[in-house]
């Protein structure tokens, strides 16, 4: 089956993969809708039950290895830190605790 190949950066600290570029890998099967060798002329209008209609899962190809945390994890950590510093104070007996 045809599948997407996603080139990207792998962050070792958090284990996330950030895609940078993708391309389709052709399986060259005549019964695959996504292949250039598909037998039927109109892939969107193909009604053959023998044709493969789904792509395989994408393959992640890490072209860069980063020892840092990804941008999404950094943003989450910063947001969590900001919410803990701006928590509301507890009111006891009409006065704020400090």
Phi and psi in degrees as a GROMACS rama.xvg file:
@    title "Ramachandran Plot"
@    xaxis  label "Phi"
@    yaxis  label "Psi"
@TYPE xy
-69.2781  153.469  UNK-2
-153.501  160.774  UNK-3
-86.8981  142.173  UNK-4
-111.574  120.057  UNK-5
-108.452  115.032  UNK-6
-87.3471  139.263  UNK-7
-170.905  -168.011  UNK-8
-108.301  129.64  UNK-9
-102.805  124.148  UNK-10
-96.5776  112.945  UNK-11
-71.0155  -29.6723  UNK-12
-68.6337  -41.0375  UNK-13
-107.061  -14.0461  UNK-14
82.2917  10.9747  UNK-15
-90.8724  151.892  UNK-16
-115.378  126.405  UNK-17
-112.168  114.309  UNK-18
-70.5806  143.025  UNK-19
-120.963  -29.6469  UNK-20
-156.582  145.399  UNK-21
-137.959  153.8  UNK-22
-149.907  158.197  UNK-23
-91.0908  130.872  UNK-24
-95.4795  120.313  UNK-25
-83.6436  131.68  UNK-26
-87.4915  -11.5315  UNK-27
61.6309  25.359  UNK-28
-89.8729  136.924  UNK-29
-71.4868  -16.1098  UNK-30
-102.383  13.3519  UNK-31
-100.996  124.106  UNK-32
-59.7909  -29.5514  UNK-33
-90.4507  -8.06437  UNK-34
-81.4991  151.783  UNK-35
-70.5145  -20.1175  UNK-36
-93.7353  13.7387  UNK-37
-57.4347  130.658  UNK-38
-67.8142  -36.7299  UNK-39
-85.0768  145.327  UNK-40
-68.2215  -41.6108  UNK-41
-109.031  102.611  UNK-42
-62.3369  -34.1282  UNK-43
-74.4794  -26.7785  UNK-44
-98.1225  8.50512  UNK-45
-68.2703  125.286  UNK-46
-110.582  7.27867  UNK-47
-69.4932  131.044  UNK-48
-72.9772  -18.8838  UNK-49
-85.3968  -8.562  UNK-50
-81.1243  143.072  UNK-51
-78.8811  124.027  UNK-52
-106.055  -5.34472  UNK-53
-121.928  146.163  UNK-54
-83.0812  154.996  UNK-55
-71.4988  165.746  UNK-56
-60.7082  146.384  UNK-57
-67.2462  150.226  UNK-58
-102.51  128.311  UNK-59
-92.8604  124.756  UNK-60
-115.517  100.634  UNK-61
-73.9555  108.97  UNK-62
-93.1593  -14.4183  UNK-63
-136.004  136.141  UNK-64
-110.178  123.527  UNK-65
-115.569  127.789  UNK-66
-79.523  5.21914  UNK-67
-101.746  176.01  UNK-68
-82.2376  147.664  UNK-69
-71.4194  164.595  UNK-70
-61.7081  -37.2928  UNK-71
-65.1831  -42.4985  UNK-72
-66.8969  -37.4451  UNK-73
-63.7531  -42.5186  UNK-74
-63.8433  -40.2026  UNK-75
-65.583  -42.7457  UNK-76
-62.8546  -41.1444  UNK-77
-66.7625  -39.9641  UNK-78
-65.8618  -39.5815  UNK-79
-65.9951  -39.7343  UNK-80
-66.7447  -36.5108  UNK-81
-69.2002  -36.3514  UNK-82
-74.2463  -29.8759  UNK-83
-74.8018  -26.5561  UNK-84
-84.3727  -18.0818  UNK-85
-111.394  30.6158  UNK-86
-72.3867  152.751  UNK-87
-72.704  148.622  UNK-88
-89.0385  151.19  UNK-89
-81.6239  134.463  UNK-90
-102.928  122.11  UNK-91
-126.303  125.34  UNK-92
62.3406  28.524  UNK-93
83.3109  1.80218  UNK-94
-123.487  151.611  UNK-95
-80.5892  138.56  UNK-96
-82.2453  138.477  UNK-97
